Amino acid sequence: MPSEAERKAGFRGGLVIVSGPSGSGKGSICKRLRAHDCVSMSVSATTRAPRAGEEHGKDYYFMTVEDFRAGIAAGDFVEYNEVFT
């Protein structure tokens, strides 16, 4: 059930996709969204190293290339893409 603030804001539910190139501010937007109890986030996997303040399982699942490729072979991902190889 939406909170009073959500009702006043006209919250009706839905899906929001935050997309953009590296360093464009997606993380900052998602951090603000996470502050709302009514928001759930999917967590992507990456083989890059964590940036300052990022947490495994919250911001990304940080994986080795070997573990990532094993996940691909096991069918663990709905989708994946190898970038910057």
N, C-alpha and C positions, 0 to 999 in steps of 0.2 A: 504494500500500500504506500503511495507517495506521501512524503512529509507535507506539512503545511506550506513550507517554502516552495516545494515542487509544485503543489497545486496552484499557488499564486503565480508561479512562472509558466504555467500551462504545460507542465511536463506530461508527455503522453507515452514515453518509452520509445525505443527504436535502436537503431544501429548507427554508430558514428565510426567512420574510418579516418584515421589520421595518417596521411601519407606525405612524403617529401624526401628530398635528398639528405644525405648525411649532414648533420650540423645545422639543419633548418629550424630546429626548435620543437620537433615532435615530442621529445621527452619532456620538455617544459609544459607543453599542453597536456600531455597524459598525466603528469604529476598533479596538475590542478584538477583534472577530472577525477583522479583517484580519491580526492578529498571528499567526494560525495558518496554516501552510503548506497545510493541507487545505481552506481556505476560498477560494472565488472570489466576486467581487462583480460585479453588473451596475452599470453607471454610467448614470444618468439625465441627460437634457438639461434645462437650465433657462434662462430669460431673465433671472433675477435676477442681481444682482452677487455675486461671490464674497465670502464672509465671511472674516474673519481666519483664516489657516492653511489654507484650502481650496485645492486644486490642480485646475486644468483637466485633465480626463481621468482623474482619480483619484476625486475626490469627486463631480463633475458635469462635464458638457460645458456650459460657459457660452457661450451663444449670444445674438446680437442677436435681437430679435423678428422682423426681416426674414429672417434666416437660419433661424430656427425655422419660420416659415411656409413658406419655400421647401422645407425638409425635409419638412413635412407634404404639400405639393403633389407632391413627388418620391416619396412613399411610403417615406421613410427610417425611419419610426418604427413599431414594432409597435403601440403605442398612444400616445395623447397626450390632454392635457386642458388647456384654457386656464382658469386660475384667477387671481383677483384682477385681472381686466381692467377 
